[in-house]
Amino acid sequence: MVRDAYVLTRAQKLFVICAAVFLTALVVAEATASKFFTAFHLPFTLTILGQEFSRVTMTAGVIAFPITFIVTDLMNEYYGKEGIRFVTYVGMVMIVFEFFLLWLAVEVPVDPESPVPQEDFVSVFGSTQRVIIGSLTAYLLGQLADIFLFHWLRGLTEGKHLWLRATGSTFGSQFIDTFVVLSVAFFGQLSIQTIIAITLFNYAYKFAIAVGITPIIYLAHYAMDRYLGHDTAEELRERAEADAPTVGVSG
């Protein structure tokens, strides 16, 4: 009997898996966001507030971050606002925890035999700390906006058109997230024109990804339905629409 108390239902296992994937992608995105890369060169010169740009520059954080779009939409669908808000707040705490661990790693004295010199380590992870501070603010605002828009669109369409609420919520929330994090993280280091340009480049990429991953969301939706069973999946979705706690549903 004691052992049975620790056996998770399928709905609970799925919640844990989704949360783990979300948090892993989030932490990796935050840790890699200080690196910029050239996505491609433009066939024309783009002028933003008087400054010219001939290439599309993005942060390495965009590699991992789209995974959070998928998980957010899926958790919204099955676990409702309460479920994804809980994971959002846990993610916020994990960003702070990541900041503390990176700060500690930077501050401990380097050993003479260290293969990575202190200067190189600080140049990478020292700047990451500022990125994390910006991300903490942007992440919370973006996630709460995403959750609100997803459920507003869900009510507007009476639970139909998963693609619309998944893409629409991402479209509305990610401009806030992208602009805020870049402004806080790189203000004073980059010109306002560069910040706006990288915001637009990253936002366009995120929106394209949000549209492109729609088939993946439908595929994951189908796989989760199969794993949970039709009755449990329907119960989860109904409770999600009613915004009731769902993690304890049997299945």
C-alpha positions in Angstrom: 0.0 0.0 0.0 2.8 2.4 0.8 4.4 1.8 -2.6 1.2 2.6 -4.4 1.2 6.1 -2.9 4.3 6.9 -4.9 3.0 5.6 -8.2 2.2 8.5 -10.6 -0.8 8.5 -12.9 -0.2 8.9 -16.6 -1.4 12.5 -16.4 1.1 13.2 -13.6 4.0 11.6 -15.5 3.1 13.6 -18.5 3.1 16.8 -16.5 6.6 16.0 -15.1 8.0 15.2 -18.5 6.5 18.4 -20.0 7.9 20.5 -17.1 11.3 18.9 -17.4 11.6 19.6 -21.1 10.4 23.2 -20.6 12.8 23.9 -17.8 15.8 22.3 -19.6 15.1 24.3 -22.8 14.6 27.5 -20.7 17.9 27.2 -18.8 19.9 26.3 -21.9 18.4 29.3 -23.8 19.3 31.6 -20.9 22.9 30.3 -20.7 23.5 30.6 -24.4 21.7 33.9 -25.1 24.9 36.1 -24.7 26.3 34.6 -28.0 25.2 36.3 -31.2 25.5 34.6 -34.6 24.9 35.6 -38.2 21.9 33.7 -39.5 22.3 34.9 -43.1 23.4 38.0 -45.1 20.6 40.2 -46.5 20.3 40.7 -50.3 19.7 44.4 -49.5 20.7 46.9 -46.9 18.1 47.4 -44.1 18.0 50.8 -42.4 16.6 51.1 -38.9 16.6 54.6 -37.3 19.5 55.7 -39.5 21.7 52.6 -39.0 22.3 50.2 -41.8 22.3 46.4 -41.5 23.4 43.9 -44.1 23.0 40.7 -42.2 20.5 39.1 -39.8 22.0 38.7 -36.3 20.3 36.6 -33.7 21.1 35.3 -30.2 22.1 31.6 -29.7 19.2 31.4 -27.2 16.7 31.1 -30.1 18.0 27.6 -30.8 16.5 26.2 -27.5 13.8 28.7 -26.8 11.2 27.6 -29.4 10.9 24.3 -27.5 9.3 26.2 -24.7 6.6 27.4 -27.2 5.6 23.8 -27.9 5.5 22.8 -24.3 3.6 25.9 -23.2 0.9 25.4 -25.7 0.6 21.7 -24.9 0.4 22.3 -21.1 -2.1 25.1 -21.7 -4.2 22.6 -23.6 -4.1 19.8 -21.0 -3.3 21.4 -17.7 -4.9 24.8 -18.1 -3.7 28.2 -16.8 -3.0 26.9 -13.3 -0.7 24.1 -14.6 1.4 26.2 -16.9 1.5 29.1 -14.4 3.0 26.8 -11.8 5.7 25.7 -14.3 6.2 29.3 -15.3 6.9 30.3 -11.7 9.2 27.3 -11.2 11.0 28.4 -14.3 11.4 31.9 -12.8 12.9 30.4 -9.7 15.3 28.2 -11.8 16.5 31.3 -13.6 17.4 32.9 -10.3 19.0 29.6 -9.2 21.0 29.5 -12.5 22.1 33.1 -11.9 23.4 32.2 -8.4 25.3 29.1 -9.6 26.9 31.1 -12.5 27.8 33.9 -10.1 29.4 31.4 -7.7 31.3 29.7 -10.6 32.7 33.1 -11.7 33.7 34.1 -8.2 35.6 31.0 -7.0 39.3 31.3 -7.6 40.7 29.7 -10.7 43.3 26.9 -10.4 46.6 27.4 -12.3 45.9 24.0 -14.1 42.4 25.1 -15.3 42.1 24.5 -19.1 39.7 27.5 -19.3 41.4 30.8 -18.1 39.4 33.0 -15.7 39.2 35.8 -18.3 37.6 33.5 -20.9 35.2 32.1 -18.3 34.1 35.6 -17.1 33.8 36.9 -20.7 31.2 34.1 -21.4 29.4 33.6 -18.1 29.9 37.1 -16.7 27.8 38.6 -19.5 25.3 35.7 -19.1 24.4 37.0 -15.6 23.2 40.3 -17.0 21.2 38.4 -19.7 19.6 36.3 -17.0 18.4 39.4 -15.1 16.8 40.7 -18.3 15.4 37.3 -19.1 13.8 37.0 -15.7 11.7 40.1 -16.3 11.0 39.3 -20.0 10.3 35.7 -19.3 7.6 36.4 -16.7 5.9 39.1 -18.8 6.1 37.0 -22.0 4.8 33.8 -20.4 1.9 35.4 -18.6 0.9 37.2 -21.8 1.2 33.9 -23.7 -1.1 32.1 -21.2 -3.7 34.9 -21.3 -3.8 35.0 -25.1 -4.0 31.2 -25.4 -7.0 31.0 -23.2 -8.6 34.1 -24.6 -8.3 32.7 -28.1 -9.5 29.3 -26.8 -12.7 30.9 -25.5 -13.1 33.0 -28.6 -13.0 29.9 -30.9 -15.0 27.7 -28.4 -12.1 25.3 -28.1 -11.6 24.9 -31.9 -8.6 25.6 -34.1 -5.6 24.6 -31.9 -3.3 26.1 -34.5 -4.8 29.6 -34.0 -4.4 29.7 -30.3 -1.0 28.2 -30.4 0.4 30.6 -33.0 -1.6 33.6 -31.9 -0.5 33.4 -28.3 3.1 33.1 -29.4 2.8 35.9 -31.9 1.5 38.3 -29.2 3.8 37.4 -26.4 7.2 37.0 -28.0 7.7 40.6 -29.1 7.4 41.6 -25.4 9.9 38.9 -24.3 12.4 39.5 -27.0 12.5 43.3 -26.7 12.6 43.4 -22.9 15.4 40.8 -22.6 17.6 42.5 -25.2 17.0 46.0 -23.8 17.9 45.0 -20.2 20.8 42.7 -21.2 22.6 44.8 -23.7 21.5 48.5 -23.1 24.7 50.5 -23.0 26.7 47.8 -24.8 24.7 48.0 -28.1 23.0 50.9 -29.8 19.3 51.2 -29.6 19.2 50.6 -33.4 21.0 47.4 -33.0 18.8 46.3 -30.1 15.7 47.0 -32.2 17.2 45.2 -35.2 18.1 42.1 -33.3 14.6 42.2 -31.6 12.9 42.3 -35.0 15.2 39.5 -36.4 14.7 37.3 -33.4 10.9 38.0 -33.3 10.6 37.2 -37.0 12.5 33.9 -36.4 10.3 33.0 -33.4 7.1 33.7 -35.3 8.3 31.7 -38.3 9.2 28.8 -35.9 5.8 29.2 -34.2 4.1 28.7 -37.5 6.5 26.0 -38.6 6.0 23.9 -35.5 2.2 23.7 -35.8 2.4 20.2 -37.2 4.7 19.2 -34.3 2.1 20.5 -31.9 -0.7 18.5 -33.6 1.6 15.4 -33.6 2.4 15.8 -29.9 -1.3 16.4 -29.2 -2.1 13.1 -30.9 0.7 11.3 -29.1 -0.5 12.7 -25.7 -4.1 11.7 -26.4 -2.9 8.1 -27.2 -0.8 7.9 -24.1 -3.4 9.3 -21.7 -6.4 7.5 -23.3 -9.3 9.2 -24.9 -11.4 9.6 -21.7 -8.6 11.0 -19.6 -7.4 13.4 -22.3 -11.0 14.7 -22.7 -11.3 15.2 -19.0 -8.0 17.0 -18.8 -9.0 19.4 -21.7 -12.4 20.0 -20.1 -10.9 20.9 -16.8 -8.2 23.0 -18.6 -11.0 25.0 -20.2 -12.7 25.4 -16.8 -9.3 26.3 -15.3 -9.5 23.6 -12.7 -6.5 21.7 -11.2 -5.8 18.7 -13.4 -2.6 17.0 -12.4 -4.2 14.5 -10.1 -6.6 13.1 -12.8 -6.4 9.3 -12.9 -5.3 7.5 -16.0 
